[in-house]
């Protein structure tokens, strides 16, 4: 079975390593990070992962432009296996993030997915600030990675304004999140959960039963998690092979094929 890890990071964080726990408290712990693509590929090979959707820790810790450039330098070493994502900023202050500039640059660099860190980068992810870009993300079906480590209100707000926006939730904490995620899964057809933190017994199976396996993407959130733990959780979830295949690679491949750049 092919495996696409939808959430890996390259590069060293300034603080090693911030993790949000189930009570929305920030936990700092030391984990083994990977410096470059070569080290990530070793970790992927050890766990049997074919491809990975990748970010760079300097996107959030240093500067989005710097991190975006650093990531492309790494994913270019293995473009058949490493799929790059970029971080966005408001175009009213950084013109290069206007759709007419950003989308051609994404196409040239093989980028089909984006990330946003609004709290860390001091902006609001809403129509007033980012409407020009968010409308075009919807039209182009470009997925946007968001973490509840910056709060749930922003995720709810942007989806209320742009209900057809494709959002991938990651880094949301290891304890049950169902009261916060199930309303989003029910209401927004393009809301997805990356499975790295779905490690409470029965969570993956429950989501498949309620909402279908099409709404989950396998991801490890490496290096905040080792790749092997979330992978074992997926394959030990007791779901049918068809659902396993959807989560392991089919949903990601479909999502990437639908992007219009």
C-alpha positions as YAML, in Angstrom:
chain: A
units: angstrom
residues:
- id: 1
  name: UNK
  ca: [0.00, 0.00, 0.00]
- id: 2
  name: UNK
  ca: [1.32, 3.41, -0.91]
- id: 3
  name: UNK
  ca: [1.71, 5.91, 1.91]
- id: 4
  name: UNK
  ca: [1.74, 9.69, 1.64]
- id: 5
  name: UNK
  ca: [2.62, 11.47, 4.86]
- id: 6
  name: UNK
  ca: [0.70, 14.74, 4.63]
- id: 7
  name: UNK
  ca: [2.49, 16.53, 7.45]
- id: 8
  name: UNK
  ca: [6.27, 16.55, 7.84]
- id: 9
  name: UNK
  ca: [8.69, 19.36, 8.60]
- id: 10
  name: UNK
  ca: [12.34, 19.93, 7.74]
- id: 11
  name: UNK
  ca: [14.71, 22.23, 9.59]
- id: 12
  name: UNK
  ca: [15.40, 23.12, 13.20]
- id: 13
  name: UNK
  ca: [12.97, 25.19, 15.28]
- id: 14
  name: UNK
  ca: [14.18, 28.03, 17.47]
- id: 15
  name: UNK
  ca: [12.56, 26.20, 20.39]
- id: 16
  name: UNK
  ca: [12.71, 22.42, 20.26]
- id: 17
  name: UNK
  ca: [9.68, 21.61, 20.18]
- id: 18
  name: UNK
  ca: [6.32, 23.25, 20.80]
- id: 19
  name: UNK
  ca: [3.35, 20.90, 21.05]
- id: 20
  name: UNK
  ca: [-0.23, 21.84, 21.95]
- id: 21
  name: UNK
  ca: [-1.85, 19.47, 24.43]
- id: 22
  name: UNK
  ca: [-5.52, 18.60, 24.92]
- id: 23
  name: UNK
  ca: [-6.16, 21.58, 27.19]
- id: 24
  name: UNK
  ca: [-4.67, 24.06, 24.71]
- id: 25
  name: UNK
  ca: [-1.59, 24.46, 26.87]
- id: 26
  name: UNK
  ca: [1.78, 24.84, 25.19]
- id: 27
  name: UNK
  ca: [4.17, 21.99, 25.89]
- id: 28
  name: UNK
  ca: [7.85, 22.31, 25.08]
- id: 29
  name: UNK
  ca: [9.73, 19.07, 24.62]
- id: 30
  name: UNK
  ca: [12.94, 18.01, 22.96]
- id: 31
  name: UNK
  ca: [12.46, 15.84, 19.88]
- id: 32
  name: UNK
  ca: [14.76, 14.63, 17.15]
- id: 33
  name: UNK
  ca: [14.46, 17.07, 14.25]
- id: 34
  name: UNK
  ca: [15.80, 16.64, 10.72]
- id: 35
  name: UNK
  ca: [18.15, 19.20, 9.27]
- id: 36
  name: UNK
  ca: [17.52, 18.56, 5.59]
- id: 37
  name: UNK
  ca: [15.80, 16.47, 2.93]
- id: 38
  name: UNK
  ca: [18.36, 13.71, 3.20]
- id: 39
  name: UNK
  ca: [17.59, 13.15, 6.87]
- id: 40
  name: UNK
  ca: [13.83, 13.25, 6.26]
- id: 41
  name: UNK
  ca: [14.12, 10.66, 3.49]
- id: 42
  name: UNK
  ca: [15.97, 8.34, 5.87]
- id: 43
  name: UNK
  ca: [13.08, 8.62, 8.37]
- id: 44
  name: UNK
  ca: [10.53, 8.06, 5.61]
- id: 45
  name: UNK
  ca: [12.35, 5.00, 4.28]
- id: 46
  name: UNK
  ca: [12.59, 3.49, 7.76]
- id: 47
  name: UNK
  ca: [8.79, 3.66, 8.08]
- id: 48
  name: UNK
  ca: [7.94, 2.75, 4.49]
- id: 49
  name: UNK
  ca: [6.56, 6.16, 3.51]
- id: 50
  name: UNK
  ca: [6.59, 6.79, -0.25]
- id: 51
  name: UNK
  ca: [5.99, 10.55, -0.37]
- id: 52
  name: UNK
  ca: [5.57, 13.41, 2.06]
- id: 53
  name: UNK
  ca: [3.96, 16.85, 2.01]
- id: 54
  name: UNK
  ca: [6.54, 19.04, 3.67]
- id: 55
  name: UNK
  ca: [6.95, 22.37, 5.40]
- id: 56
  name: UNK
  ca: [10.05, 24.06, 6.80]
- id: 57
  name: UNK
  ca: [10.21, 25.10, 10.44]
- id: 58
  name: UNK
  ca: [11.73, 28.46, 9.55]
- id: 59
  name: UNK
  ca: [8.46, 29.39, 7.81]
- id: 60
  name: UNK
  ca: [7.01, 30.07, 11.25]
- id: 61
  name: UNK
  ca: [10.10, 30.52, 13.38]
- id: 62
  name: UNK
  ca: [12.12, 32.91, 11.20]
- id: 63
  name: UNK
  ca: [10.29, 34.41, 8.22]
- id: 64
  name: UNK
  ca: [7.80, 33.02, 5.67]
- id: 65
  name: UNK
  ca: [9.80, 34.18, 2.65]
- id: 66
  name: UNK
  ca: [13.00, 32.71, 4.03]
- id: 67
  name: UNK
  ca: [11.25, 29.47, 4.97]
- id: 68
  name: UNK
  ca: [9.56, 29.13, 1.59]
- id: 69
  name: UNK
  ca: [12.89, 29.50, -0.20]
- id: 70
  name: UNK
  ca: [14.63, 27.12, 2.19]
- id: 71
  name: UNK
  ca: [11.96, 24.48, 1.65]
- id: 72
  name: UNK
  ca: [12.16, 24.59, -2.14]
- id: 73
  name: UNK
  ca: [15.94, 24.13, -1.91]
- id: 74
  name: UNK
  ca: [15.33, 20.93, 0.06]
- id: 75
  name: UNK
  ca: [12.36, 19.43, -1.82]
- id: 76
  name: UNK
  ca: [14.20, 20.00, -5.12]
- id: 77
  name: UNK
  ca: [16.60, 17.27, -4.00]
- id: 78
  name: UNK
  ca: [13.83, 14.65, -4.30]
- id: 79
  name: UNK
  ca: [10.87, 16.16, -6.18]
- id: 80
  name: UNK
  ca: [9.36, 12.76, -6.90]
- id: 81
  name: UNK
  ca: [9.00, 12.14, -3.13]
- id: 82
  name: UNK
  ca: [8.82, 15.52, -1.38]
- id: 83
  name: UNK
  ca: [5.84, 17.81, -2.03]
- id: 84
  name: UNK
  ca: [6.41, 21.42, -0.92]
- id: 85
  name: UNK
  ca: [4.00, 23.75, 0.86]
- id: 86
  name: UNK
  ca: [4.38, 27.51, 1.27]
- id: 87
  name: UNK
  ca: [3.36, 29.92, 4.00]
- id: 88
  name: UNK
  ca: [1.24, 32.97, 3.12]
- id: 89
  name: UNK
  ca: [1.04, 36.56, 4.34]
- id: 90
  name: UNK
  ca: [-1.42, 39.40, 3.56]
- id: 91
  name: UNK
  ca: [-0.80, 40.94, 0.16]
- id: 92
  name: UNK
  ca: [-1.65, 44.42, 1.48]
- id: 93
  name: UNK
  ca: [1.76, 44.43, 3.16]
- id: 94
  name: UNK
  ca: [3.64, 41.84, 1.07]
- id: 95
  name: UNK
  ca: [2.60, 42.18, -2.58]
- id: 96
  name: UNK
  ca: [4.19, 38.90, -3.61]
- id: 97
  name: UNK
  ca: [1.32, 37.07, -1.87]
- id: 98
  name: UNK
  ca: [-1.34, 38.55, -4.13]
- id: 99
  name: UNK
  ca: [-2.81, 35.75, -6.28]
- id: 100
  name: UNK
  ca: [-1.49, 37.21, -9.54]
- id: 101
  name: UNK
  ca: [2.06, 36.95, -8.17]
- id: 102
  name: UNK
  ca: [1.75, 33.97, -5.83]
- id: 103
  name: UNK
  ca: [0.05, 31.48, -8.13]
- id: 104
  name: UNK
  ca: [2.62, 31.67, -11.00]
- id: 105
  name: UNK
  ca: [5.41, 31.33, -8.43]
- id: 106
  name: UNK
  ca: [3.68, 28.31, -6.90]
- id: 107
  name: UNK
  ca: [3.28, 26.67, -10.30]
- id: 108
  name: UNK
  ca: [6.91, 27.25, -11.17]
- id: 109
  name: UNK
  ca: [8.05, 25.68, -7.89]
- id: 110
  name: UNK
  ca: [5.59, 22.77, -7.84]
- id: 111
  name: UNK
  ca: [3.69, 24.09, -4.80]
- id: 112
  name: UNK
  ca: [0.03, 23.05, -4.54]
- id: 113
  name: UNK
  ca: [-0.70, 23.54, -0.83]
- id: 114
  name: UNK
  ca: [-0.35, 26.50, 1.52]
- id: 115
  name: UNK
  ca: [0.00, 27.20, 5.24]
- id: 116
  name: UNK
  ca: [-1.02, 30.12, 7.44]
- id: 117
  name: UNK
  ca: [0.25, 31.19, 10.86]
- id: 118
  name: UNK
  ca: [-1.88, 34.31, 11.45]
- id: 119
  name: UNK
  ca: [-1.24, 34.73, 15.16]
- id: 120
  name: UNK
  ca: [2.49, 34.24, 14.87]
- id: 121
  name: UNK
  ca: [2.72, 36.54, 11.85]
- id: 122
  name: UNK
  ca: [0.39, 39.17, 13.35]
- id: 123
  name: UNK
  ca: [-2.60, 39.26, 11.02]
- id: 124
  name: UNK
  ca: [-6.20, 38.04, 10.91]
- id: 125
  name: UNK
  ca: [-7.17, 35.30, 8.49]
- id: 126
  name: UNK
  ca: [-10.45, 36.79, 7.28]
- id: 127
  name: UNK
  ca: [-12.02, 38.55, 4.33]
- id: 128
  name: UNK
  ca: [-11.05, 42.04, 5.44]
- id: 129
  name: UNK
  ca: [-7.35, 41.20, 5.53]
- id: 130
  name: UNK
  ca: [-6.99, 38.32, 3.06]
- id: 131
  name: UNK
  ca: [-10.15, 38.32, 0.95]
- id: 132
  name: UNK
  ca: [-8.33, 38.71, -2.36]
- id: 133
  name: UNK
  ca: [-6.30, 35.56, -1.76]
- id: 134
  name: UNK
  ca: [-8.89, 33.46, 0.07]
- id: 135
  name: UNK
  ca: [-11.43, 33.84, -2.75]
- id: 136
  name: UNK
  ca: [-8.85, 32.62, -5.25]
- id: 137
  name: UNK
  ca: [-7.83, 29.70, -3.04]
- id: 138
  name: UNK
  ca: [-11.44, 28.54, -3.13]
- id: 139
  name: UNK
  ca: [-11.62, 28.88, -6.91]
- id: 140
  name: UNK
  ca: [-8.33, 27.07, -7.44]
- id: 141
  name: UNK
  ca: [-9.12, 24.39, -4.82]
- id: 142
  name: UNK
  ca: [-5.79, 25.00, -3.11]
- id: 143
  name: UNK
  ca: [-5.68, 23.38, 0.35]
- id: 144
  name: UNK
  ca: [-4.73, 25.51, 3.34]
- id: 145
  name: UNK
  ca: [-3.11, 23.98, 6.42]
- id: 146
  name: UNK
  ca: [-4.34, 25.46, 9.70]
- id: 147
  name: UNK
  ca: [-3.57, 24.50, 13.30]
- id: 148
  name: UNK
  ca: [-5.76, 25.03, 16.32]
- id: 149
  name: UNK
  ca: [-2.57, 25.79, 18.25]
- id: 150
  name: UNK
  ca: [-3.38, 29.37, 17.18]
- id: 151
  name: UNK
  ca: [-6.97, 28.98, 18.38]
- id: 152
  name: UNK
  ca: [-10.20, 27.47, 17.07]
- id: 153
  name: UNK
  ca: [-11.99, 30.79, 16.56]
- id: 154
  name: UNK
  ca: [-9.92, 31.68, 13.52]
- id: 155
  name: UNK
  ca: [-10.64, 28.34, 11.85]
- id: 156
  name: UNK
  ca: [-14.36, 28.67, 12.46]
- id: 157
  name: UNK
  ca: [-14.36, 32.28, 11.24]
- id: 158
  name: UNK
  ca: [-12.55, 31.69, 7.97]
- id: 159
  name: UNK
  ca: [-14.79, 28.73, 7.13]
- id: 160
  name: UNK
  ca: [-17.91, 30.73, 7.94]
- id: 161
  name: UNK
  ca: [-16.76, 33.38, 5.47]
- id: 162
  name: UNK
  ca: [-15.45, 30.90, 2.87]
- id: 163
  name: UNK
  ca: [-17.43, 27.67, 3.33]
- id: 164
  name: UNK
  ca: [-15.93, 26.04, 0.24]
- id: 165
  name: UNK
  ca: [-12.34, 26.67, 1.30]
- id: 166
  name: UNK
  ca: [-10.27, 23.48, 1.54]
- id: 167
  name: UNK
  ca: [-8.78, 23.37, 5.04]
- id: 168
  name: UNK
  ca: [-6.47, 20.69, 6.46]
- id: 169
  name: UNK
  ca: [-6.40, 20.68, 10.25]
- id: 170
  name: UNK
  ca: [-3.14, 19.61, 11.90]
- id: 171
  name: UNK
  ca: [-1.40, 19.90, 15.29]
- id: 172
  name: UNK
  ca: [-4.63, 19.96, 17.30]
- id: 173
  name: UNK
  ca: [-3.61, 17.93, 20.35]
- id: 174
  name: UNK
  ca: [-3.69, 14.25, 21.31]
- id: 175
  name: UNK
  ca: [-6.85, 14.18, 23.41]
- id: 176
  name: UNK
  ca: [-10.32, 13.97, 21.93]
- id: 177
  name: UNK
  ca: [-11.28, 16.98, 19.83]
- id: 178
  name: UNK
  ca: [-14.67, 15.72, 18.61]
- id: 179
  name: UNK
  ca: [-16.78, 18.55, 20.04]
- id: 180
  name: UNK
  ca: [-14.69, 21.00, 18.05]
- id: 181
  name: UNK
  ca: [-14.01, 19.04, 14.85]
- id: 182
  name: UNK
  ca: [-17.26, 17.14, 14.31]
- id: 183
  name: UNK
  ca: [-19.30, 20.33, 13.71]
- id: 184
  name: UNK
  ca: [-16.72, 21.35, 11.09]
- id: 185
  name: UNK
  ca: [-16.77, 17.94, 9.42]
- id: 186
  name: UNK
  ca: [-20.58, 18.04, 9.34]
- id: 187
  name: UNK
  ca: [-20.88, 21.59, 8.01]
- id: 188
  name: UNK
  ca: [-17.97, 22.04, 5.58]
- id: 189
  name: UNK
  ca: [-17.44, 19.48, 2.84]
- id: 190
  name: UNK
  ca: [-13.84, 20.56, 2.23]
- id: 191
  name: UNK
  ca: [-12.69, 20.34, 5.85]
- id: 192
  name: UNK
  ca: [-10.12, 17.58, 6.39]
- id: 193
  name: UNK
  ca: [-8.18, 16.27, 9.37]
- id: 194
  name: UNK
  ca: [-4.60, 15.08, 9.13]
- id: 195
  name: UNK
  ca: [-4.34, 12.06, 11.41]
- id: 196
  name: UNK
  ca: [-1.12, 12.72, 13.33]
- id: 197
  name: UNK
  ca: [-2.88, 13.53, 16.60]
- id: 198
  name: UNK
  ca: [-5.75, 11.04, 16.20]
- id: 199
  name: UNK
  ca: [-4.24, 8.68, 18.77]
- id: 200
  name: UNK
  ca: [-7.18, 8.23, 21.15]
- id: 201
  name: UNK
  ca: [-8.60, 4.72, 20.81]
- id: 202
  name: UNK
  ca: [-11.32, 4.46, 18.17]
- id: 203
  name: UNK
  ca: [-11.11, 8.04, 16.83]
- id: 204
  name: UNK
  ca: [-10.21, 7.14, 13.26]
- id: 205
  name: UNK
  ca: [-12.89, 4.47, 13.08]
- id: 206
  name: UNK
  ca: [-15.53, 6.79, 14.57]
- id: 207
  name: UNK
  ca: [-14.80, 9.55, 12.03]
- id: 208
  name: UNK
  ca: [-14.93, 7.04, 9.18]
- id: 209
  name: UNK
  ca: [-18.29, 5.76, 10.40]
- id: 210
  name: UNK
  ca: [-19.80, 9.22, 10.87]
- id: 211
  name: UNK
  ca: [-18.31, 11.22, 8.01]
- id: 212
  name: UNK
  ca: [-16.50, 8.78, 5.70]
- id: 213
  name: UNK
  ca: [-12.83, 7.99, 5.27]
- id: 214
  name: UNK
  ca: [-12.59, 10.63, 2.53]
- id: 215
  name: UNK
  ca: [-12.21, 13.35, 5.18]
- id: 216
  name: UNK
  ca: [-8.97, 12.02, 6.69]
- id: 217
  name: UNK
  ca: [-5.40, 12.31, 5.43]
- id: 218
  name: UNK
  ca: [-2.62, 10.26, 6.92]
- id: 219
  name: UNK
  ca: [-0.01, 12.51, 8.50]
- id: 220
  name: UNK
  ca: [2.53, 12.08, 11.25]
- id: 221
  name: UNK
  ca: [3.27, 15.72, 12.14]
- id: 222
  name: UNK
  ca: [6.90, 14.64, 12.16]
- id: 223
  name: UNK
  ca: [9.00, 15.54, 14.08]
- id: 224
  name: UNK
  ca: [6.56, 16.47, 16.88]
- id: 225
  name: UNK
  ca: [5.47, 12.83, 16.47]
- id: 226
  name: UNK
  ca: [7.61, 10.03, 15.17]
- id: 227
  name: UNK
  ca: [6.25, 8.71, 11.87]
- id: 228
  name: UNK
  ca: [5.82, 5.18, 13.24]
- id: 229
  name: UNK
  ca: [3.30, 6.01, 15.98]
- id: 230
  name: UNK
  ca: [0.59, 7.60, 13.80]
- id: 231
  name: UNK
  ca: [1.23, 4.95, 11.14]
- id: 232
  name: UNK
  ca: [0.67, 2.16, 13.68]
- id: 233
  name: UNK
  ca: [-2.47, 3.93, 14.92]
- id: 234
  name: UNK
  ca: [-3.86, 4.03, 11.38]
- id: 235
  name: UNK
  ca: [-3.14, 0.40, 10.57]
- id: 236
  name: UNK
  ca: [-4.38, -0.72, 13.97]
- id: 237
  name: UNK
  ca: [-7.64, 1.24, 13.72]
- id: 238
  name: UNK
  ca: [-9.69, -1.74, 12.58]
- id: 239
  name: UNK
  ca: [-11.14, -0.03, 9.50]
- id: 240
  name: UNK
  ca: [-11.66, -1.73, 6.14]
- id: 241
  name: UNK
  ca: [-8.87, -1.87, 3.56]
- id: 242
  name: UNK
  ca: [-10.76, 0.56, 1.31]
- id: 243
  name: UNK
  ca: [-10.77, 3.14, 4.10]
- id: 244
  name: UNK
  ca: [-7.11, 2.51, 4.87]
- id: 245
  name: UNK
  ca: [-6.20, 3.14, 1.26]
- id: 246
  name: UNK
  ca: [-8.26, 6.35, 1.16]
- id: 247
  name: UNK
  ca: [-6.49, 7.73, 4.20]
- id: 248
  name: UNK
  ca: [-3.02, 6.42, 3.35]
- id: 249
  name: UNK
  ca: [-2.79, 7.92, -0.14]
- id: 250
  name: UNK
  ca: [-5.95, 8.18, -2.24]
- id: 251
  name: UNK
  ca: [-7.42, 11.28, -0.59]
- id: 252
  name: UNK
  ca: [-4.11, 13.14, -0.86]
- id: 253
  name: UNK
  ca: [-3.67, 12.17, -4.50]
- id: 254
  name: UNK
  ca: [-7.21, 13.29, -5.31]
- id: 255
  name: UNK
  ca: [-6.74, 16.58, -3.49]
- id: 256
  name: UNK
  ca: [-3.50, 17.33, -5.33]
- id: 257
  name: UNK
  ca: [-5.04, 16.43, -8.69]
- id: 258
  name: UNK
  ca: [-7.89, 18.90, -8.16]
- id: 259
  name: UNK
  ca: [-5.66, 21.95, -7.66]
- id: 260
  name: UNK
  ca: [-5.97, 24.44, -10.54]
- id: 261
  name: UNK
  ca: [-2.82, 26.45, -11.17]
...
